[in-house]
Amino acid sequence: MGGYTLTIPTEADLNEKALRLLREDAKKIEQLIAVQLENLTLPKCPLYEEVLDTQMFGLSREIDFAVRLGMITREQGQQVILDLEKKLADLYATLLPSSVGE
Amino acid sequence: MGGYTLTIPTEADLNEKALRLLREDAKKIEQLIAVQLENLTLPKCPLYEEVLDTQMFGLSREIDFAVRLGMITREQGQQVILDLEKKLADLYATLLPSSVGE
């Protein structure tokens, strides 16, 4: 019948693992957006915005859950979002230099 | 400066708390959908479908995160989704009896 074993590590381990998972998910969003931009889907395109909004919503739900569960602090969660937003801004600047400052 | 204290309870506590939070979020989606249905937004309306899709995506991201973190089993996560889907089906049957079986 299979079955799972739930192994709960220490407090510091859990905090670290939660942050690692969240950063992995942020990285996936960054990669997804990079692929979209490389395929010339413009940031002002509704489809692009919808994909980004949905993905950011999903990540924010994960972060909110991790905070409520006591795995990470709200500040740590906000930092994951801020880091991703900075990465996306860098992507725009690299892939769409003409759009910077618009 | 405030600051958070991360208190990590026992394995059983964490599993219970994670499931409680997920069920609360499922309940919120159910209530949101109930309000939409009561305001005569039909299940086949694109706006309704988009709201439901986005909310279900957010919940599935939370559940996936909880599973990867070792807080709940994949089966427990699937049960939260199945329970919500059953509640939504009941809502349709109650609020939109004419649409059942279509």
N, CA and C atoms of all chains as a GROMACS GRO file, in nm:
protein
  612
    1MET      N    1   0.082  -0.121   0.000
    1MET     CA    2   0.000   0.000   0.000
    1MET      C    3   0.086   0.126   0.000
    2GLY      N    4   0.215   0.112   0.009
    2GLY     CA    5   0.301   0.231   0.008
    2GLY      C    6   0.292   0.306   0.137
    3GLY      N    7   0.257   0.436   0.132
    3GLY     CA    8   0.244   0.515   0.254
    3GLY      C    9   0.364   0.605   0.271
    4TYR      N   10   0.340   0.720   0.334
    4TYR     CA   11   0.446   0.818   0.353
    4TYR      C   12   0.497   0.815   0.496
    5THR      N   13   0.622   0.853   0.514
    5THR     CA   14   0.673   0.879   0.647
    5THR      C   15   0.697   1.029   0.655
    6LEU      N   16   0.637   1.094   0.752
    6LEU     CA   17   0.657   1.237   0.770
    6LEU      C   18   0.772   1.257   0.868
    7THR      N   19   0.884   1.303   0.818
    7THR     CA   20   0.998   1.327   0.904
    7THR      C   21   1.012   1.476   0.927
    8ILE      N   22   0.998   1.518   1.049
    8ILE     CA   23   1.004   1.661   1.079
    8ILE      C   24   1.143   1.693   1.136
    9PRO      N   25   1.221   1.770   1.062
    9PRO     CA   26   1.354   1.807   1.110
    9PRO      C   27   1.347   1.922   1.211
   10THR      N   28   1.461   1.976   1.246
   10THR     CA   29   1.464   2.083   1.345
   10THR      C   30   1.405   2.212   1.290
   11GLU      N   31   1.384   2.306   1.380
   11GLU     CA   32   1.327   2.436   1.344
   11GLU      C   33   1.410   2.506   1.236
   12ALA      N   34   1.543   2.507   1.255
   12ALA     CA   35   1.630   2.574   1.158
   12ALA      C   36   1.627   2.503   1.024
   13ASP      N   37   1.620   2.368   1.026
   13ASP     CA   38   1.612   2.290   0.904
   13ASP      C   39   1.486   2.324   0.826
   14LEU      N   40   1.375   2.334   0.900
   14LEU     CA   41   1.247   2.360   0.834
   14LEU      C   42   1.246   2.498   0.771
   15ASN      N   43   1.298   2.596   0.844
   15ASN     CA   44   1.305   2.732   0.792
   15ASN      C   45   1.388   2.734   0.663
   16GLU      N   46   1.502   2.666   0.669
   16GLU     CA   47   1.592   2.662   0.554
   16GLU      C   48   1.526   2.590   0.435
   17LYS      N   49   1.461   2.478   0.464
   17LYS     CA   50   1.398   2.402   0.356
   17LYS      C   51   1.283   2.480   0.293
   18ALA      N   52   1.203   2.545   0.378
   18ALA     CA   53   1.090   2.624   0.327
   18ALA      C   54   1.142   2.735   0.235
   19LEU      N   55   1.246   2.803   0.280
   19LEU     CA   56   1.302   2.911   0.198
   19LEU      C   57   1.361   2.857   0.068
   20ARG      N   58   1.428   2.741   0.074
   20ARG     CA   59   1.486   2.682  -0.045
   20ARG      C   60   1.378   2.648  -0.147
   21LEU      N   61   1.269   2.587  -0.098
   21LEU     CA   62   1.160   2.551  -0.188
   21LEU      C   63   1.099   2.675  -0.253
   22LEU      N   64   1.080   2.780  -0.171
   22LEU     CA   65   1.019   2.903  -0.223
   22LEU      C   66   1.110   2.968  -0.327
   23ARG      N   67   1.240   2.965  -0.299
   23ARG     CA   68   1.334   3.025  -0.396
   23ARG      C   69   1.340   2.944  -0.524
   24GLU      N   70   1.327   2.811  -0.512
   24GLU     CA   71   1.320   2.727  -0.632
   24GLU      C   72   1.198   2.764  -0.716
   25ASP      N   73   1.086   2.786  -0.649
   25ASP     CA   74   0.965   2.821  -0.722
   25ASP      C   75   0.978   2.959  -0.786
   26ALA      N   76   1.041   3.051  -0.714
   26ALA     CA   77   1.065   3.184  -0.771
   26ALA      C   78   1.154   3.172  -0.895
   27LYS      N   79   1.254   3.084  -0.887
   27LYS     CA   80   1.346   3.061  -0.999
   27LYS      C   81   1.270   3.007  -1.120
   28LYS      N   82   1.175   2.917  -1.095
   28LYS     CA   83   1.096   2.860  -1.204
   28LYS      C   84   1.014   2.969  -1.274
   29ILE      N   85   0.960   3.060  -1.194
   29ILE     CA   86   0.881   3.170  -1.253
   29ILE      C   87   0.974   3.256  -1.339
   30GLU      N   88   1.092   3.284  -1.285
   30GLU     CA   89   1.189   3.365  -1.360
   30GLU      C   90   1.222   3.299  -1.494
   31GLN      N   91   1.243   3.166  -1.491
   31GLN     CA   92   1.277   3.094  -1.614
   31GLN      C   93   1.160   3.094  -1.713
   32LEU      N   94   1.040   3.077  -1.659
   32LEU     CA   95   0.921   3.079  -1.744
   32LEU      C   96   0.908   3.214  -1.814
   33ILE      N   97   0.930   3.320  -1.738
   33ILE     CA   98   0.917   3.456  -1.792
   33ILE      C   99   1.029   3.481  -1.894
   34ALA      N  100   1.149   3.430  -1.864
   34ALA     CA  101   1.261   3.447  -1.958
   34ALA      C  102   1.228   3.382  -2.092
   35VAL      N  103   1.171   3.261  -2.088
   35VAL     CA  104   1.133   3.192  -2.211
   35VAL      C  105   1.029   3.273  -2.288
   36GLN      N  106   0.933   3.328  -2.213
   36GLN     CA  107   0.829   3.408  -2.278
   36GLN      C  108   0.889   3.531  -2.346
   37LEU      N  109   0.981   3.597  -2.274
   37LEU     CA  110   1.040   3.720  -2.328
   37LEU      C  111   1.128   3.688  -2.450
   38GLU      N  112   1.200   3.574  -2.441
   38GLU     CA  113   1.286   3.536  -2.553
   38GLU      C  114   1.204   3.501  -2.676
   39ASN      N  115   1.081   3.460  -2.653
   39ASN     CA  116   0.994   3.431  -2.766
   39ASN      C  117   0.911   3.553  -2.804
   40LEU      N  118   0.960   3.667  -2.761
   40LEU     CA  119   0.905   3.796  -2.803
   40LEU      C  120   0.760   3.820  -2.761
   41THR      N  121   0.722   3.759  -2.649
   41THR     CA  122   0.594   3.797  -2.592
   41THR      C  123   0.621   3.922  -2.509
   42LEU      N  124   0.564   4.031  -2.546
   42LEU     CA  125   0.599   4.158  -2.482
   42LEU      C  126   0.536   4.173  -2.345
   43PRO      N  127   0.606   4.243  -2.253
   43PRO     CA  128   0.554   4.262  -2.118
   43PRO      C  129   0.417   4.329  -2.115
   44LYS      N  130   0.384   4.402  -2.221
   44LYS     CA  131   0.253   4.469  -2.221
   44LYS      C  132   0.144   4.383  -2.282
   45CYS      N  133   0.181   4.265  -2.328
   45CYS     CA  134   0.083   4.174  -2.386
   45CYS      C  135  -0.004   4.116  -2.275
   46PRO      N  136  -0.138   4.115  -2.295
   46PRO     CA  137  -0.228   4.063  -2.190
   46PRO      C  138  -0.196   3.920  -2.148
   47LEU      N  139  -0.158   3.835  -2.246
   47LEU     CA  140  -0.128   3.696  -2.212
   47LEU      C  141  -0.007   3.687  -2.119
   48TYR      N  142   0.097   3.765  -2.152
   48TYR     CA  143   0.215   3.770  -2.066
   48TYR      C  144   0.177   3.813  -1.925
   49GLU      N  145   0.099   3.920  -1.917
   49GLU     CA  146   0.060   3.972  -1.785
   49GLU      C  147  -0.020   3.870  -1.706
   50GLU      N  148  -0.106   3.797  -1.778
   50GLU     CA  149  -0.190   3.699  -1.711
   50GLU      C  150  -0.106   3.585  -1.654
   51VAL      N  151  -0.011   3.537  -1.733
   51VAL     CA  152   0.077   3.429  -1.687
   51VAL      C  153   0.156   3.476  -1.565
   52LEU      N  154   0.213   3.596  -1.575
   52LEU     CA  155   0.292   3.648  -1.464
   52LEU      C  156   0.205   3.667  -1.339
   53ASP      N  157   0.087   3.726  -1.356
   53ASP     CA  158  -0.003   3.747  -1.242
   53ASP      C  159  -0.038   3.616  -1.174
   54THR      N  160  -0.072   3.515  -1.256
   54THR     CA  161  -0.112   3.385  -1.201
   54THR      C  162   0.004   3.322  -1.125
   55GLN      N  163   0.124   3.326  -1.184
   55GLN     CA  164   0.240   3.266  -1.120
   55GLN      C  165   0.275   3.339  -0.990
   56MET      N  166   0.270   3.471  -0.992
   56MET     CA  167   0.300   3.549  -0.871
   56MET      C  168   0.195   3.522  -0.763
   57PHE      N  169   0.072   3.506  -0.806
   57PHE     CA  170  -0.035   3.472  -0.711
   57PHE      C  171  -0.006   3.337  -0.645
   58GLY      N  172   0.033   3.239  -0.726
   58GLY     CA  173   0.065   3.106  -0.672
   58GLY      C  174   0.178   3.113  -0.571
   59LEU      N  175   0.284   3.186  -0.607
   59LEU     CA  176   0.398   3.198  -0.516
   59LEU      C  177   0.358   3.271  -0.387
   60SER      N  178   0.276   3.375  -0.401
   60SER     CA  179   0.234   3.450  -0.281
   60SER      C  180   0.148   3.364  -0.190
   61ARG      N  181   0.070   3.270  -0.249
   61ARG     CA  182  -0.010   3.178  -0.168
   61ARG      C  183   0.081   3.082  -0.091
   62GLU      N  184   0.186   3.036  -0.156
   62GLU     CA  185   0.282   2.947  -0.089
   62GLU      C  186   0.351   3.019   0.026
   63ILE      N  187   0.393   3.142   0.000
   63ILE     CA  188   0.464   3.220   0.102
   63ILE      C  189   0.372   3.248   0.221
   64ASP      N  190   0.250   3.289   0.191
   64ASP     CA  191   0.154   3.318   0.297
   64ASP      C  192   0.130   3.193   0.382
   65PHE      N  193   0.120   3.079   0.316
   65PHE     CA  194   0.101   2.952   0.386
   65PHE      C  195   0.221   2.923   0.477
   66ALA      N  196   0.341   2.941   0.424
   66ALA     CA  197   0.464   2.914   0.501
   66ALA      C  198   0.473   3.006   0.624
   67VAL      N  199   0.430   3.131   0.608
   67VAL     CA  200   0.432   3.226   0.720
   67VAL      C  201   0.331   3.183   0.826
   68ARG      N  202   0.210   3.150   0.782
   68ARG     CA  203   0.105   3.111   0.877
   68ARG      C  204   0.142   2.983   0.952
   69LEU      N  205   0.215   2.896   0.882
   69LEU     CA  206   0.257   2.770   0.943
   69LEU      C  207   0.375   2.790   1.038
   70GLY      N  208   0.433   2.911   1.036
   70GLY     CA  209   0.546   2.940   1.125
   70GLY      C  210   0.679   2.891   1.072
   71MET      N  211   0.684   2.861   0.940
   71MET     CA  212   0.807   2.809   0.880
   71MET      C  213   0.907   2.920   0.849
   72ILE      N  214   0.854   3.034   0.805
   72ILE     CA  215   0.939   3.148   0.773
   72ILE      C  216   0.876   3.274   0.830
   73THR      N  217   0.954   3.381   0.841
   73THR     CA  218   0.898   3.509   0.884
   73THR      C  219   0.837   3.579   0.763
   74ARG      N  220   0.748   3.675   0.791
   74ARG     CA  221   0.687   3.751   0.681
   74ARG      C  222   0.795   3.826   0.603
   75GLU      N  223   0.896   3.873   0.675
   75GLU     CA  224   1.005   3.947   0.609
   75GLU      C  225   1.080   3.856   0.511
   76GLN      N  226   1.106   3.732   0.552
   76GLN     CA  227   1.174   3.639   0.462
   76GLN      C  228   1.091   3.614   0.336
   77GLY      N  229   0.960   3.602   0.356
   77GLY     CA  230   0.871   3.581   0.242
   77GLY      C  231   0.872   3.699   0.147
   78GLN      N  232   0.867   3.820   0.205
   78GLN     CA  233   0.868   3.940   0.121
   78GLN      C  234   1.000   3.949   0.042
   79GLN      N  235   1.108   3.903   0.105
   79GLN     CA  236   1.238   3.909   0.038
   79GLN      C  237   1.240   3.819  -0.086
   80VAL      N  238   1.175   3.703  -0.076
   80VAL     CA  239   1.169   3.612  -0.192
   80VAL      C  240   1.100   3.683  -0.310
   81ILE      N  241   0.989   3.751  -0.278
   81ILE     CA  242   0.916   3.824  -0.383
   81ILE      C  243   1.001   3.939  -0.439
   82LEU      N  244   1.064   4.015  -0.348
   82LEU     CA  245   1.147   4.128  -0.392
   82LEU      C  246   1.262   4.082  -0.480
   83ASP      N  247   1.326   3.970  -0.441
   83ASP     CA  248   1.437   3.917  -0.520
   83ASP      C  249   1.389   3.878  -0.661
   84LEU      N  250   1.272   3.814  -0.667
   84LEU     CA  251   1.218   3.773  -0.796
   84LEU      C  252   1.186   3.896  -0.882
   85GLU      N  253   1.126   3.998  -0.820
   85GLU     CA  254   1.093   4.118  -0.895
   85GLU      C  255   1.219   4.185  -0.950
   86LYS      N  256   1.326   4.181  -0.871
   86LYS     CA  257   1.452   4.240  -0.919
   86LYS      C  258   1.508   4.159  -1.038
   87LYS      N  259   1.500   4.025  -1.027
   87LYS     CA  260   1.546   3.939  -1.136
   87LYS      C  261   1.466   3.966  -1.264
   88LEU      N  262   1.336   3.984  -1.249
   88LEU     CA  263   1.252   4.011  -1.366
   88LEU      C  264   1.287   4.146  -1.428
   89ALA      N  265   1.313   4.244  -1.341
   89ALA     CA  266   1.352   4.377  -1.392
   89ALA      C  267   1.484   4.366  -1.469
   90ASP      N  268   1.576   4.284  -1.418
   90ASP     CA  269   1.704   4.264  -1.487
   90ASP      C  270   1.682   4.196  -1.622
   91LEU      N  271   1.589   4.099  -1.624
   91LEU     CA  272   1.557   4.029  -1.749
   91LEU      C  273   1.506   4.126  -1.854
   92TYR      N  274   1.416   4.214  -1.812
   92TYR     CA  275   1.361   4.313  -1.906
   92TYR      C  276   1.474   4.398  -1.963
   93ALA      N  277   1.562   4.441  -1.872
   93ALA     CA  278   1.672   4.530  -1.913
   93ALA      C  279   1.765   4.460  -2.011
   94THR      N  280   1.783   4.328  -1.991
   94THR     CA  281   1.875   4.252  -2.077
   94THR      C  282   1.812   4.216  -2.211
   95LEU      N  283   1.688   4.166  -2.202
   95LEU     CA  284   1.624   4.112  -2.322
   95LEU      C  285   1.547   4.217  -2.402
   96LEU      N  286   1.504   4.320  -2.332
   96LEU     CA  287   1.424   4.424  -2.398
   96LEU      C  288   1.481   4.561  -2.364
   97PRO      N  289   1.606   4.586  -2.400
   97PRO     CA  290   1.670   4.711  -2.358
   97PRO      C  291   1.593   4.835  -2.402
   98SER      N  292   1.522   4.825  -2.515
   98SER     CA  293   1.454   4.944  -2.565
   98SER      C  294   1.334   4.982  -2.480
   99SER      N  295   1.284   4.884  -2.400
   99SER     CA  296   1.164   4.914  -2.322
   99SER      C  297   1.195   4.973  -2.186
  100VAL      N  298   1.322   4.974  -2.146
  100VAL     CA  299   1.358   5.024  -2.014
  100VAL      C  300   1.331   5.174  -2.007
  101GLY      N  301   1.268   5.214  -1.902
  101GLY     CA  302   1.240   5.354  -1.881
  101GLY      C  303   1.110   5.399  -1.940
  102GLU      N  304   1.043   5.309  -2.010
  102GLU     CA  305   0.912   5.346  -2.069
  102GLU      C  306   0.808   5.362  -1.961
  103MET      N  307   1.157   4.716   1.725
  103MET     CA  308   1.185   4.651   1.597
  103MET      C  309   1.098   4.528   1.577
  104GLY      N  310   1.025   4.486   1.680
  104GLY     CA  311   0.937   4.369   1.665
  104GLY      C  312   1.018   4.242   1.651
  105GLY      N  313   0.999   4.171   1.542
  105GLY     CA  314   1.072   4.046   1.521
  105GLY      C  315   0.982   3.928   1.550
  106TYR      N  316   1.008   3.819   1.479
  106TYR     CA  317   0.925   3.700   1.493
  106TYR      C  318   0.996   3.594   1.576
  107THR      N  319   0.921   3.512   1.644
  107THR     CA  320   0.974   3.391   1.703
  107THR      C  321   0.917   3.273   1.624
  108LEU      N  322   1.003   3.190   1.572
  108LEU     CA  323   0.956   3.073   1.499
  108LEU      C  324   0.948   2.956   1.597
  109THR      N  325   0.826   2.918   1.632
  109THR     CA  326   0.808   2.807   1.722
  109THR      C  327   0.764   2.685   1.643
  110ILE      N  328   0.844   2.582   1.643
  110ILE     CA  329   0.811   2.462   1.567
  110ILE      C  330   0.758   2.356   1.662
  111PRO      N  331   0.629   2.323   1.647
  111PRO     CA  332   0.569   2.221   1.734
  111PRO      C  333   0.606   2.080   1.687
  112THR      N  334   0.541   1.981   1.743
  112THR     CA  335   0.572   1.842   1.709
  112THR      C  336   0.525   1.808   1.568
  113GLU      N  337   0.570   1.693   1.519
  113GLU     CA  338   0.534   1.645   1.386
  113GLU      C  339   0.381   1.637   1.366
  114ALA      N  340   0.314   1.580   1.465
  114ALA     CA  341   0.168   1.565   1.454
  114ALA      C  342   0.101   1.702   1.455
  115ASP      N  343   0.152   1.794   1.538
  115ASP     CA  344   0.098   1.930   1.542
  115ASP      C  345   0.109   1.999   1.407
  116LEU      N  346   0.227   1.984   1.346
  116LEU     CA  347   0.252   2.050   1.217
  116LEU      C  348   0.161   1.994   1.110
  117ASN      N  349   0.147   1.863   1.106
  117ASN     CA  350   0.058   1.800   1.008
  117ASN      C  351  -0.084   1.852   1.025
  118GLU      N  352  -0.128   1.857   1.151
  118GLU     CA  353  -0.264   1.903   1.181
  118GLU      C  354  -0.283   2.049   1.143
  119LYS      N  355  -0.183   2.132   1.177
  119LYS     CA  356  -0.194   2.274   1.148
  119LYS      C  357  -0.193   2.300   0.997
  120ALA      N  358  -0.104   2.229   0.926
  120ALA     CA  359  -0.098   2.245   0.780
  120ALA      C  360  -0.233   2.208   0.718
  121LEU      N  361  -0.291   2.098   0.762
  121LEU     CA  362  -0.420   2.055   0.707
  121LEU      C  363  -0.530   2.155   0.742
  122ARG      N  364  -0.525   2.208   0.865
  122ARG     CA  365  -0.627   2.305   0.907
  122ARG      C  366  -0.619   2.430   0.819
  123LEU      N  367  -0.497   2.480   0.796
  123LEU     CA  368  -0.480   2.599   0.713
  123LEU      C  369  -0.529   2.575   0.571
  124LEU      N  370  -0.496   2.458   0.517
  124LEU     CA  371  -0.537   2.426   0.380
  124LEU      C  372  -0.689   2.415   0.370
  125ARG      N  373  -0.749   2.356   0.473
  125ARG     CA  374  -0.896   2.342   0.471
  125ARG      C  375  -0.962   2.479   0.487
  126GLU      N  376  -0.900   2.568   0.565
  126GLU     CA  377  -0.952   2.705   0.578
  126GLU      C  378  -0.949   2.774   0.442
  127ASP      N  379  -0.839   2.753   0.369
  127ASP     CA  380  -0.828   2.818   0.238
  127ASP      C  381  -0.928   2.758   0.139
  128ALA      N  382  -0.949   2.627   0.149
  128ALA     CA  383  -1.049   2.563   0.063
  128ALA      C  384  -1.187   2.619   0.095
  129LYS      N  385  -1.214   2.641   0.224
  129LYS     CA  386  -1.342   2.696   0.268
  129LYS      C  387  -1.362   2.837   0.210
  130LYS      N  388  -1.254   2.916   0.210
  130LYS     CA  389  -1.263   3.052   0.155
  130LYS      C  390  -1.297   3.049   0.006
  131ILE      N  391  -1.239   2.954  -0.065
  131ILE     CA  392  -1.270   2.942  -0.208
  131ILE      C  393  -1.416   2.904  -0.226
  132GLU      N  394  -1.463   2.810  -0.143
  132GLU     CA  395  -1.603   2.768  -0.149
  132GLU      C  396  -1.695   2.888  -0.126
  133GLN      N  397  -1.660   2.972  -0.025
  133GLN     CA  398  -1.744   3.087   0.005
  133GLN      C  399  -1.742   3.190  -0.107
  134LEU      N  400  -1.623   3.208  -0.165
  134LEU     CA  401  -1.610   3.302  -0.277
  134LEU      C  402  -1.697   3.257  -0.394
  135ILE      N  403  -1.693   3.127  -0.422
  135ILE     CA  404  -1.770   3.073  -0.534
  135ILE      C  405  -1.920   3.082  -0.504
  136ALA      N  406  -1.957   3.058  -0.377
  136ALA     CA  407  -2.098   3.067  -0.338
  136ALA      C  408  -2.150   3.208  -0.362
  137VAL      N  409  -2.070   3.308  -0.324
  137VAL     CA  410  -2.110   3.448  -0.345
  137VAL      C  411  -2.126   3.475  -0.495
  138GLN      N  412  -2.034   3.424  -0.573
  138GLN     CA  413  -2.044   3.444  -0.718
  138GLN      C  414  -2.169   3.379  -0.776
  139LEU      N  415  -2.198   3.258  -0.730
  139LEU     CA  416  -2.315   3.188  -0.783
  139LEU      C  417  -2.444   3.256  -0.739
  140GLU      N  418  -2.444   3.304  -0.613
  140GLU     CA  419  -2.564   3.373  -0.563
  140GLU      C  420  -2.588   3.503  -0.640
  141ASN      N  421  -2.482   3.560  -0.691
  141ASN     CA  422  -2.496   3.682  -0.771
  141ASN      C  423  -2.512   3.649  -0.919
  142LEU      N  424  -2.551   3.524  -0.942
  142LEU     CA  425  -2.591   3.481  -1.076
  142LEU      C  426  -2.481   3.487  -1.181
  143THR      N  427  -2.355   3.472  -1.134
  143THR     CA  428  -2.249   3.454  -1.230
  143THR      C  429  -2.248   3.305  -1.265
  144LEU      N  430  -2.279   3.273  -1.386
  144LEU     CA  431  -2.298   3.132  -1.422
  144LEU      C  432  -2.166   3.056  -1.432
  145PRO      N  433  -2.169   2.927  -1.397
  145PRO     CA  434  -2.047   2.844  -1.404
  145PRO      C  435  -1.984   2.843  -1.543
  146LYS      N  436  -2.064   2.872  -1.646
  146LYS     CA  437  -2.005   2.869  -1.780
  146LYS      C  438  -1.952   3.005  -1.824
  147CYS      N  439  -1.968   3.105  -1.736
  147CYS     CA  440  -1.917   3.239  -1.766
  147CYS      C  441  -1.763   3.238  -1.757
  148PRO      N  442  -1.694   3.295  -1.855
  148PRO     CA  443  -1.546   3.294  -1.854
  148PRO      C  444  -1.489   3.357  -1.727
  149LEU      N  445  -1.552   3.465  -1.676
  149LEU     CA  446  -1.500   3.531  -1.556
  149LEU      C  447  -1.506   3.436  -1.437
  150TYR      N  448  -1.619   3.366  -1.422
  150TYR     CA  449  -1.633   3.269  -1.314
  150TYR      C  450  -1.525   3.161  -1.325
  151GLU      N  451  -1.508   3.109  -1.446
  151GLU     CA  452  -1.409   3.002  -1.465
  151GLU      C  453  -1.268   3.050  -1.433
  152GLU      N  454  -1.241   3.176  -1.468
  152GLU     CA  455  -1.108   3.231  -1.444
  152GLU      C  456  -1.081   3.245  -1.295
  153VAL      N  457  -1.180   3.297  -1.222
  153VAL     CA  458  -1.166   3.312  -1.076
  153VAL      C  459  -1.145   3.175  -1.012
  154LEU      N  460  -1.226   3.079  -1.051
  154LEU     CA  461  -1.215   2.944  -0.993
  154LEU      C  462  -1.079   2.882  -1.027
  155ASP      N  463  -1.040   2.893  -1.153
  155ASP     CA  464  -0.910   2.837  -1.195
  155ASP      C  465  -0.795   2.897  -1.116
  156THR      N  466  -0.798   3.030  -1.100
  156THR     CA  467  -0.690   3.099  -1.029
  156THR      C  468  -0.686   3.055  -0.883
  157GLN      N  469  -0.803   3.048  -0.821
  157GLN     CA  470  -0.810   3.009  -0.680
  157GLN      C  471  -0.764   2.864  -0.661
  158MET      N  472  -0.809   2.776  -0.750
  158MET     CA  473  -0.769   2.635  -0.739
  158MET      C  474  -0.619   2.621  -0.763
  159PHE      N  475  -0.566   2.702  -0.853
  159PHE     CA  476  -0.421   2.700  -0.877
  159PHE      C  477  -0.347   2.741  -0.751
  160GLY      N  478  -0.395   2.848  -0.685
  160GLY     CA  479  -0.330   2.895  -0.562
  160GLY      C  480  -0.332   2.788  -0.454
  161LEU      N  481  -0.447   2.723  -0.438
  161LEU     CA  482  -0.459   2.618  -0.337
  161LEU      C  483  -0.368   2.499  -0.372
  162SER      N  484  -0.363   2.464  -0.498
  162SER     CA  485  -0.278   2.351  -0.539
  162SER      C  486  -0.130   2.382  -0.516
  163ARG      N  487  -0.090   2.510  -0.531
  163ARG     CA  488   0.048   2.550  -0.503
  163ARG      C  489   0.078   2.536  -0.354
  164GLU      N  490  -0.018   2.574  -0.270
  164GLU     CA  491  -0.001   2.560  -0.124
  164GLU      C  492   0.013   2.413  -0.086
  165ILE      N  493  -0.073   2.330  -0.143
  165ILE     CA  494  -0.072   2.188  -0.111
  165ILE      C  495   0.058   2.124  -0.156
  166ASP      N  496   0.100   2.157  -0.277
  166ASP     CA  497   0.225   2.102  -0.330
  166ASP      C  498   0.342   2.143  -0.241
  167PHE      N  499   0.340   2.267  -0.198
  167PHE     CA  500   0.445   2.316  -0.108
  167PHE      C  501   0.446   2.238   0.024
  168ALA      N  502   0.327   2.218   0.081
  168ALA     CA  503   0.315   2.146   0.208
  168ALA      C  504   0.364   2.002   0.195
  169VAL      N  505   0.336   1.940   0.080
  169VAL     CA  506   0.381   1.802   0.056
  169VAL      C  507   0.534   1.798   0.046
  170ARG      N  508   0.590   1.890  -0.033
  170ARG     CA  509   0.735   1.892  -0.052
  170ARG      C  510   0.808   1.920   0.078
  171LEU      N  511   0.742   2.001   0.164
  171LEU     CA  512   0.803   2.035   0.292
  171LEU      C  513   0.790   1.920   0.392
  172GLY      N  514   0.711   1.819   0.357
  172GLY     CA  515   0.693   1.704   0.446
  172GLY      C  516   0.590   1.727   0.554
  173MET      N  517   0.505   1.830   0.535
  173MET     CA  518   0.404   1.861   0.637
  173MET      C  519   0.282   1.771   0.626
  174ILE      N  520   0.246   1.737   0.504
  174ILE     CA  521   0.130   1.650   0.480
  174ILE      C  522   0.168   1.547   0.374
  175THR      N  523   0.088   1.442   0.364
  175THR     CA  524   0.110   1.344   0.256
  175THR      C  525   0.038   1.393   0.131
  176ARG      N  526   0.081   1.339   0.016
  176ARG     CA  527   0.015   1.377  -0.110
  176ARG      C  528  -0.133   1.336  -0.106
  177GLU      N  529  -0.161   1.224  -0.042
  177GLU     CA  530  -0.300   1.178  -0.032
  177GLU      C  531  -0.385   1.278   0.048
  178GLN      N  532  -0.328   1.330   0.156
  178GLN     CA  533  -0.403   1.428   0.237
  178GLN      C  534  -0.431   1.554   0.154
  179GLY      N  535  -0.332   1.593   0.076
  179GLY     CA  536  -0.350   1.711  -0.009
  179GLY      C  537  -0.458   1.690  -0.114
  180GLN      N  538  -0.455   1.571  -0.175
  180GLN     CA  539  -0.557   1.541  -0.277
  180GLN      C  540  -0.696   1.540  -0.215
  181GLN      N  541  -0.704   1.493  -0.089
  181GLN     CA  542  -0.833   1.488  -0.022
  181GLN      C  543  -0.892   1.628  -0.001
  182VAL      N  544  -0.805   1.725   0.029
  182VAL     CA  545  -0.852   1.864   0.046
  182VAL      C  546  -0.915   1.914  -0.084
  183ILE      N  547  -0.848   1.883  -0.197
  183ILE     CA  548  -0.901   1.925  -0.328
  183ILE      C  549  -1.032   1.851  -0.359
  184LEU      N  550  -1.034   1.720  -0.333
  184LEU     CA  551  -1.155   1.641  -0.361
  184LEU      C  552  -1.273   1.690  -0.277
  185ASP      N  553  -1.246   1.720  -0.149
  185ASP     CA  554  -1.353   1.770  -0.062
  185ASP      C  555  -1.409   1.902  -0.114
  186LEU      N  556  -1.318   1.990  -0.158
  186LEU     CA  557  -1.362   2.119  -0.211
  186LEU      C  558  -1.445   2.099  -0.339
  187GLU      N  559  -1.399   2.010  -0.425
  187GLU     CA  560  -1.472   1.985  -0.550
  187GLU      C  561  -1.612   1.930  -0.521
  188LYS      N  562  -1.621   1.847  -0.417
  188LYS     CA  563  -1.753   1.794  -0.380
  188LYS      C  564  -1.843   1.906  -0.328
  189LYS      N  565  -1.786   1.994  -0.244
  189LYS     CA  566  -1.863   2.108  -0.192
  189LYS      C  567  -1.913   2.197  -0.306
  190LEU      N  568  -1.827   2.220  -0.403
  190LEU     CA  569  -1.866   2.304  -0.515
  190LEU      C  570  -1.977   2.238  -0.596
  191ALA      N  571  -1.966   2.106  -0.614
  191ALA     CA  572  -2.072   2.034  -0.687
  191ALA      C  573  -2.205   2.045  -0.612
  192ASP      N  574  -2.198   2.036  -0.477
  192ASP     CA  575  -2.318   2.051  -0.396
  192ASP      C  576  -2.377   2.191  -0.412
  193LEU      N  577  -2.288   2.291  -0.415
  193LEU     CA  578  -2.332   2.430  -0.433
  193LEU      C  579  -2.408   2.446  -0.564
  194TYR      N  580  -2.352   2.390  -0.671
  194TYR     CA  581  -2.418   2.400  -0.801
  194TYR      C  582  -2.557   2.337  -0.794
  195ALA      N  583  -2.563   2.220  -0.730
  195ALA     CA  584  -2.690   2.148  -0.723
  195ALA      C  585  -2.793   2.227  -0.643
  196THR      N  586  -2.747   2.299  -0.538
  196THR     CA  587  -2.838   2.374  -0.453
  196THR      C  588  -2.879   2.506  -0.517
  197LEU      N  589  -2.781   2.577  -0.570
  197LEU     CA  590  -2.807   2.713  -0.618
  197LEU      C  591  -2.851   2.716  -0.764
  198LEU      N  592  -2.811   2.616  -0.838
  198LEU     CA  593  -2.844   2.614  -0.981
  198LEU      C  594  -2.902   2.479  -1.018
  199PRO      N  595  -3.015   2.441  -0.955
  199PRO     CA  596  -3.068   2.305  -0.976
  199PRO      C  597  -3.093   2.275  -1.123
  200SER      N  598  -3.130   2.378  -1.200
  200SER     CA  599  -3.163   2.352  -1.341
  200SER      C  600  -3.042   2.312  -1.422
  201SER      N  601  -2.921   2.347  -1.372
  201SER     CA  602  -2.801   2.319  -1.453
  201SER      C  603  -2.743   2.181  -1.426
  202VAL      N  604  -2.796   2.112  -1.324
  202VAL     CA  605  -2.741   1.982  -1.289
  202VAL      C  606  -2.769   1.882  -1.402
  203GLY      N  607  -2.668   1.810  -1.437
  203GLY     CA  608  -2.686   1.708  -1.538
  203GLY      C  609  -2.664   1.759  -1.679
  204GLU      N  610  -2.641   1.890  -1.690
  204GLU     CA  611  -2.618   1.945  -1.825
  204GLU      C  612  -2.484   1.902  -1.879
   0.00000   0.00000   0.00000
